[in-house]
Amino acid sequence: SGWGSPDDALVVISGHVGRDAVATTAWRHPGRSESRGVVVPGTGVALVVDARLDTALLRSPLAPLVAFWPMASLSPVAWELWLVGPDGGRHLLTSQLEIRCPRPRLADPRFVCLATDGARTSVWSIDPAPGTLQASAAVTGKVLREALGPDGGLAVWTTIGGTLLNLPARTAVQVALAEEAGSPLDLALERGRLGALVREGASVTATVYEVQ
């Protein structure tokens, strides 16, 4: 999926390699015409995560503090979340918290998004049929990388460590990361295993953790 020309439509290509014919559809983003946000494809719909300058904040008396006081509540960037599909689109929320949404697994039509203020990260589940959002979990620290697993599992690597979340059961288990773990480049979560690709200085290390 991505943005097409000349009408700046959201172009979605779907199908199974070697099994089905490839279908190509184009959906219009109902938001700002100049929008080219991050597209998260799902089953029959897609999320669009847009970041834009909060002009109201920049015009407010707090504007001089933005450059000197590094607080997410004073961020000049506003994040918008849209649900876009063949029937049009719906604006879900606008927030000054940084939003990121991993690509959902093929077997799960729901989306999962994370919103952080730098010190704490909230996890939300989105049911695309009614377009409703539900708070699922919260972790301490900013999430650097995340990976969705089977049966509602979510692994997050934060600024203070690793956590394995079971979103349907609303449980969390800490993951003991390797000593001197560097910056995570990618995560993969499957049954009983968490794979991490980590940069340490000039080298990259692949580590597999056993998780429950």
NORMOSUL-V462115 format. One record per residue. N is the residue number from 1. RES is the residue in one letter. SS is DSSP state (A for helix, B for strand, O for the rest). PSI is psi in radians with two decimals (999 if undefined). Layout:
N & RES & SS & PSI
N & RES & SS & PSI
This chain:
1 & S & O & 2.73
2 & G & B & -3.02
3 & W & B & 2.35
4 & G & O & 3.02
5 & S & O & 2.77
6 & P & O & -0.12
7 & D & O & 0.08
8 & D & O & 0.68
9 & A & O & 2.75
10 & L & B & 1.97
11 & V & B & 2.21
12 & V & B & 2.20
13 & I & B & 2.18
14 & S & B & 2.72
15 & G & O & 3.02
16 & H & O & 2.27
17 & V & O & 2.18
18 & G & O & 0.00
19 & R & O & -0.81
20 & D & O & 2.79
21 & A & O & 2.61
22 & V & O & 2.24
23 & A & B & 2.35
24 & T & B & 2.18
25 & T & B & 2.74
26 & A & B & 2.22
27 & W & B & 2.54
28 & R & O & 2.36
29 & H & O & 2.11
30 & P & O & -0.07
31 & G & O & -2.57
32 & R & O & 2.44
33 & S & O & -0.46
34 & E & O & 0.07
35 & S & O & 2.33
36 & R & O & 1.10
37 & G & O & 3.13
38 & V & B & 2.25
39 & V & B & 2.26
40 & V & B & 1.75
41 & P & B & 2.53
42 & G & O & -2.71
43 & T & O & 1.72
44 & G & O & -0.11
45 & V & B & 3.06
46 & A & B & 2.64
47 & L & B & 2.51
48 & V & B & 2.13
49 & V & B & 1.96
50 & D & B & 2.50
51 & A & B & 2.25
52 & R & B & 2.79
53 & L & B & 2.33
54 & D & O & 1.61
55 & T & A & -0.51
56 & A & A & -0.72
57 & L & A & -0.68
58 & L & A & -0.42
59 & R & A & -0.12
60 & S & O & 2.92
61 & P & O & -0.27
62 & L & O & -0.13
63 & A & A & -0.73
64 & P & A & -0.39
65 & L & A & -0.37
66 & V & A & -0.69
67 & A & O & -0.30
68 & F & O & -0.22
69 & W & O & 1.72
70 & P & O & 1.23
71 & M & O & 2.37
72 & A & A & -0.51
73 & S & A & -0.30
74 & L & A & 0.32
75 & S & O & 2.38
76 & P & O & 0.02
77 & V & B & 2.27
78 & A & B & 2.38
79 & W & B & 2.31
80 & E & B & 2.49
81 & L & B & 2.14
82 & W & B & 2.51
83 & L & B & 2.04
84 & V & B & 2.40
85 & G & B & -2.96
86 & P & O & -0.38
87 & D & O & 0.23
88 & G & B & -2.58
89 & G & B & 2.89
90 & R & B & 2.33
91 & H & B & 2.10
92 & L & B & -0.76
93 & L & B & 2.82
94 & T & B & 2.31
95 & S & B & 2.66
96 & Q & O & 0.02
97 & L & O & 2.50
98 & E & B & 2.26
99 & I & B & 2.39
100 & R & B & 2.50
101 & C & B & 1.96
102 & P & O & 2.75
103 & R & O & 2.28
104 & P & O & 2.77
105 & R & O & 2.68
106 & L & O & -0.56
107 & A & O & -0.11
108 & D & O & 2.00
109 & P & O & -0.21
110 & R & O & 2.65
111 & F & B & 2.70
112 & V & B & 2.29
113 & C & B & 2.67
114 & L & B & 2.40
115 & A & B & 2.24
116 & T & B & 2.57
117 & D & O & 0.17
118 & G & O & -0.47
119 & A & O & -0.39
120 & R & B & 2.51
121 & T & B & 2.22
122 & S & B & 2.51
123 & V & B & 2.28
124 & W & B & 2.48
125 & S & B & 2.45
126 & I & B & 2.10
127 & D & B & 1.97
128 & P & O & -0.38
129 & A & O & -1.01
130 & P & O & -0.22
131 & G & O & 0.59
132 & T & B & 2.60
133 & L & B & 2.46
134 & Q & B & 2.23
135 & A & B & 2.26
136 & S & B & -0.62
137 & A & B & 3.00
138 & A & B & 2.46
139 & V & B & 2.67
140 & T & B & 2.42
141 & G & O & 2.99
142 & K & O & 2.30
143 & V & B & 2.17
144 & L & B & -0.66
145 & R & B & 2.66
146 & E & B & 2.76
147 & A & B & 2.25
148 & L & B & 2.43
149 & G & O & -3.06
150 & P & A & 2.74
151 & D & A & 0.64
152 & G & A & 0.34
153 & G & B & 2.54
154 & L & B & 2.11
155 & A & B & 2.32
156 & V & B & 2.44
157 & W & B & 1.93
158 & T & B & -3.14
159 & T & O & -0.19
160 & I & O & 0.01
161 & G & B & -2.93
162 & G & B & 2.54
163 & T & B & 2.39
164 & L & B & 2.09
165 & L & B & 2.43
166 & N & B & 1.76
167 & L & O & -0.75
168 & P & O & -0.66
169 & A & O & -0.18
170 & R & O & 0.81
171 & T & B & 2.78
172 & A & B & 2.41
173 & V & B & 2.30
174 & Q & B & 2.49
175 & V & B & 2.16
176 & A & O & 1.80
177 & L & O & 2.77
178 & A & O & 2.60
179 & E & O & 2.48
180 & E & O & 0.64
181 & A & O & 2.36
182 & G & O & -2.52
183 & S & B & 2.19
184 & P & B & 2.32
185 & L & B & -0.60
186 & D & B & 2.67
187 & L & B & 2.64
188 & A & B & 2.27
189 & L & B & 2.13
190 & E & B & -3.11
191 & R & O & 1.98
192 & G & O & 0.03
193 & R & B & 2.42
194 & L & B & 2.02
195 & G & B & 2.38
196 & A & B & 2.29
197 & L & B & 2.01
198 & V & B & 2.37
199 & R & B & 2.23
200 & E & B & 1.73
201 & G & O & -2.13
202 & A & O & -0.01
203 & S & B & 2.77
204 & V & B & 2.28
205 & T & B & 2.39
206 & A & B & 2.18
207 & T & B & 2.43
208 & V & B & 2.18
209 & Y & B & 2.48
210 & E & B & 2.23
211 & V & O & 2.75
212 & Q & O & 999
